[in-house]
């Protein structure tokens, strides 16, 4: 799809969708996903565009004096990026040893929470324009959006809700559905693959949690279908009784980490267009950094070791898939749009996960509770698939489930990603995200 000019896209976005300057198009992101964790090659925060003063080295950034090191959001632990590749080499690629070293160095859950003054935290209703209307957030996407929806619940003192565990009956039902689809050769059959159900509403709301603090989650497999599930979004709005035309404030967060790079821009432009027609606000979720070294160390799939380097051959296999786009986007293709001066509210997941590399438990997730439990080491219900293929199951690298309790949960990063989206809508030119580089944790 050809890139649109600023006036053309502005007519699609409408005034309510504007407000996030092209500050996200940080040119220094160039090496974040391309260099392996071997050191060098655009791997440091400074090379990604973050100065030792703690903010993006954009001399024209608005609000720099207000959001100083004392008034900003960060992670309690310091010393990023963690040299994952070198540490795994030293640990003979044993992920349990790597995670134990992280914990021993102080990278534990209590040190990996979002820190900052309360005044720097935006509330989830910061974009509410009309006092008489209801406010509702809908998160559409894969596990990364699941983690973002749960960060939204934490912000509003509501229960975190995760994927339901599969039972044998669930899997049997899934297989029956697939077989029925195979027999029904119609153009309307779904391309969606297996995924776990998610509970939407808690049984009862604890003190401090209101109805507007509960967000909806709609599963969207961006790899199988590049088209936004508009019907599902409209159905959800009807079910909860919100209508932007009646003054309700509806915010739809959209993202799928596994949209192939060649389709990512068209998926973004289509989402802008469709959601503008629905008169809802859009927040686009940028892709997450994918740590190939951690993927290779935590996968249940083994292809042996290279005789010379002693590096798992799986590492090279995953790296090739990553480079070719077979594993998903892992490319910040949105930057091309923002460099045209187009302003789309977008999270800084790309920048944040690049900055705090080394904490992704399975190479992608910093909070493993967001990963679909169907895709730990459980085989696909429709039978064994060829390695790297995803026909019926949303394929990600299989994970050694015994490592789940060893990896520190850094869900503070998801809290920061959520805040970056809220800032994109409500305080687009402020930059409250700090970073201080040091070789030692403090």
N, C-alpha and C positions, 0 to 999 in steps of 0.2 A: 504494500500500500504506500503510495507516495505521501511524503510528509506534507502536512497542511501548513499554510501560512498562519501567522498570528491572528490576523483579522478573521480568517475562515474558521479557525478553531475557537476563537473567542465567541463567535456567534453560536457555536455548539455548546460551549461551556456555560454561558450565561454568567451574570454577575455573581450569583451565589456560589459558583464553583471556583471563582478566581480568588487569589489571595496568597498563593504560595510562590514566592519569587524563585528564580532559577538558581538559587543558592545550592540546590541539591546537585546541580550539574558540576560537581567538584572534579576538575580535570585530573586531580592527583589520584583518583580512584583507579587509574589505568592499570596498576599492577595487582590490585587486590585479589582478583580471582585467578589470574593467569599463572603467577609464580607458585610453584609447589612450596611446601613448608620447609624448604631446604636452606632458608636464610637468604637475605638479599632480594633483589628483584621486586621492589615496591611492596615490601612486607611490613614496614614500620608505620606507625600512626603518623609520624612526621612526613613520610613519603606519600601518605594518603591525604595530606593536607591539614594535619592538626599540629599546631606549633607546641613548643614546650610550655607556652603560657596557658594552654588549656583550651583554646578555641580554634576554629577554622581560621587560617591565615588569610582572611579576606579583609583587606584594609578598609573596604567601604561598608562593612557589616554594620547594620543598624542595631543599636542597643548594646554594643560591646561594653560600654562603661557600666551599664546596669547589671548585666550578667557577667559579673566578675567571678573569680575562683571561689569567692565566698557566697555567691548567689547563683548556683547552677546545679544541674543534675549530673550525677556521676555514679560509679560503682564503688563500693567501699574498698575493695581490693585494688592494689596497684601492681604495676609490673607487666603490662601488656604491650605487645602481643606475646603470648607464651610460645616459646620455640618448640612447637609440637613435634615436628619432624625429628629434630635433634634429640629430644627427650625420648621419643619412641625408639630411635636407633639405640640410645644408651640402655633402654629397658628391654632390648631385644624384641621390640614390637609386641610387648605384653601390655595390653591395655589396662589390666588390673594394677600393674606396677605403676603405670603412668598416672592413673587416677589417685593411687595412694600417695604418690609424690606431690600431686596437686594439693591434696588435703593436708599433707605434712607441711607444705609451704605456706599454708594459711588460706588457700582458696577453697574455703568451706562455705556452706549456705549462708551463714550469718554475715560473711564478709562480701557476699556477692549480691547484696540487695541494693536497690537504688537509694542513693543518698542525696540530700539537698534540703534547703529550707522549705517549709510548707508553702510559703508565698510563691515559690517557683513552680509548684504543682498546679496544673490546670484541672478544673473539674470537667466531668464528661458533658455537662450541659453548657459549656462556655460559648457554644455557637447558637444557642437558643435565641431566636429573633423575636418571637412573639410570646408574651407572658401567658396568653390564654390557651395556647396549643400544647399538646402532649409532645414528649420527646422520646424517640426510640432509635436505637442503634442496631443494625443488622450486619453481621460479619459473614462474608461469602468467600469460600475458598477451601484450602486444605488444612493440614495440621498447623501450619504457621498462623492461620487465621483463628484456629481453635485456641492456640496459646494467647493470641491477642484478645479474643473474646474473654478469656479467663482473667487476663490482666485488667480488662474493663471491670469485671466483677470485683476483683481485689480493690480497685480504686474506689468502688462504691460500697465497700463493706458487705458484699453479697457473696454467697457460697460459690466457690470455684467448682465448675462442673466439667467433667472429663468424659472421654469416650466410655461407653458401656463395654463391659467385657463380653466376649462372645461365648455362647454356649453351643453344645452340639446341635441343638435344635435350630439356633440361628444359622449355623453353617449349612444344615440340611435345607432350610428355607432358601438360602442364597443359591444353592446348587439347583433347586427346583425352579427358581426364577430364571436362571441362566438357561436351563434346558428349555423352558417355555419360550424364551426369546429366540433360541436357535430354531425352534419349530415354527415360530411366527415370522415369516420372512416379510416384514412390513418396513416401510420407511420410517415408521414412528418409534421403532424400538430404541431403547436407550443404549448409548455407548459407554455409560458409566460402569465402573468396575466395583469390586467389593470394597466396602469400607464399614467401619463400625458405627453403630448408631450412637447418638449423643443425646443425653437428657437435656431438655430445653429449660424447664422451670423447676426450681427446687420445691419440695413439699411445703415448706413454710419459710417465710422470710425472717431472718434474724433482725435484731434491733439495729437500726441505722440503714438497712437495705430497703429501698423503695422499688416500686414497679419499674420506674424509669432507670433504675440501676441494673436491671436485668436486660441482657442483650440476646438477640436471636443468632443462631448459627445455621447457615445453609451450606451443605457440602457441595463444592464445585471442583471437579477433576479437570484442571486446566490442560492436562496432557491429552486426555481422551476427547475433550470438547473445548474448543477455543471460544465458544459462544457463551456469553454470560447467561445464567439461568433466570431470565427475566420473569417467566411465569411463576417460578418458585418465590421470587422476591415479592411479586404482587400478591400472591396467595398468602404469604406471611404477613404482609401489611393488612390484608383483609381480616385475617384471623385475629390479629391483635387490635384491630380497629383504629388504625392511623391513616390519615389522608393529608398529604402536604397541601392539597387544594383547600382544605378546611383549616389551615393554619398550624397543622402538626409539623414538628421538626423531625424529619427522618434522615438519618445518616447511614449510608451504606459503605462499609469498608470492604474493599475487593482486593484479593490477591491469591495467587497460586504460584508456589515456588517452582513448580514443574511445567510452566508454560515454555515450550521450546523457544529459543531466541528468535527464530524466524517468524513466530506468531505473536510475540510478546507486544510489539508496538501496535499491531492491528487489534489485539485484544484490549489494550488500553484505550485506543481511540473509539472502539465499539462500545466499551463500557461508559465512556464519557457521553457518547451520543444517547445511548439507551436510558441512562439514569437521568440525564437532563430532560428527556421527554417525560419521565415519571415525576419530575420536579423534586427529586430528592438530592441530597448532598452526597458527593463522592469523596472518599479518601482511598487512594491507591497505595497498596502495600508493595514496597520495593523488594527484590529478591534477597535471600539470605546467603551469606558466604558459606561455601561448602568446603569443609576441611577433608581433603582426600586422605591424608595420613591417618586421621582418626577413623574414617570409614574403613580403611584397609585393616586397621588394628582391631576393630570391634565387629567386623562381619563374621558370619559363620561360614562363609565361602572361602575356601583356600585353594590356591593354585601352586603352592610351594614357594620357595625362595629363589631369588637370583643367586647363582653360585658365587659370583664375584662380589656383588654389593651387599648380599644378605637381605636385600629389601624384598618384601612380599611381592610376588608377581601381580597379585590382586591390586596393589597400589598403582602399577602401570596400567592395568586394565581399566580401573576406575578413572584414572587421569585421562585416558584416551576418550572414554565416554563423556567426560566433563568437557574436554576440548571440542569434541564433535557435536555437543548439544544433546546427546542421547540421554543424559541423566537429568535433563531439564535445562532451564535457561542459564542460571548462575552468571548471567551477564546483565549489567546495568544498562540495558538498551534504552531505558527511559531518558537517559541523559541527552540523547540526540534531540528529543522533543523539547526538553527544558532549555537547551542551548539556543533554541529559536526564540526564547523569551516567553514561552507559554507557561502559565502559572497553574499548576494542578496540585491540589493538596495531596501530599505524598509522605509516607513514613520514611524515616531514616534507617530502616532495618539494614539496608546495604552498608551504610557507613558504620553503624553501631556494631554489627556482627563482624565487619572487617577489623574494627578497632579492638574488639575484645576476643580475638581469635584464641583458640586453645581450650575453650570451655564447651564446645559442641560435643555432647556425649556420644552421639553416633555419627558425628561429622556434620550434622545439620541442626539438631535440636539442642538448645541450652536448657530446656525443661522437658525431660523425657515423658512427662505425663501427657504432653500434647501429641506425642507420636501414637498413631493408631496401634493398639495392641495386637491387631491382626497381623501386623507386619513387624513382629520381632523375629522369631524363628519359626512361626507357625506356617506350615505349607499352604499354598493356595488351595482353597476348597475344590477347585476344578482339576487338581492334579499338578504334578511338578511341571514347572515352566523352564524353558531354556534360560540359562543364566543371563541376566540383563534384559530379559524380555518381559513385557507387561501386557498380557492379553486380557485376563479376567481380574487380576489383582493390581491395585495401585502399587506399582513396583518401586521400592526403595531398597537400598542395600540391607539384607537381613542382619539382625542385631543379636549378639549374645546376651540373652535376657539376664544371665547371672551378673552382668556388669551394671545393671540398672541401679542397684543400691550403692554402687561404689562411686559413680560419677556425681560430682557436686551439682545440684540443681541451681542454675543461675537464672531463676525466673525474674530477677531484677532487670535483666536485659529486656525481657518482654515488656516490663513496666515502662522502660525508657522508650521502647519502640512505640507504645501506645501514646506516651506523652508527646513524642515527635509528631504523631498524626494530629493530636489535638492542637499543638502549636501551629501546624501547617494550616489549620482551619481558622484558628482564633488569634494567633500572634505570629503571623508568617515571617516577619522580619526580625523576630527575636531569636537568639541562639543560646538557649540555656544549657547546652550540653558541653560539659567540661572534660578535659583529659589532661592528666599529669603523668609524664613518663618517668619511671624510675626502674632501676634494675632489681630493686628489692621491694617486696610487699611491705606495706606499712598500715 
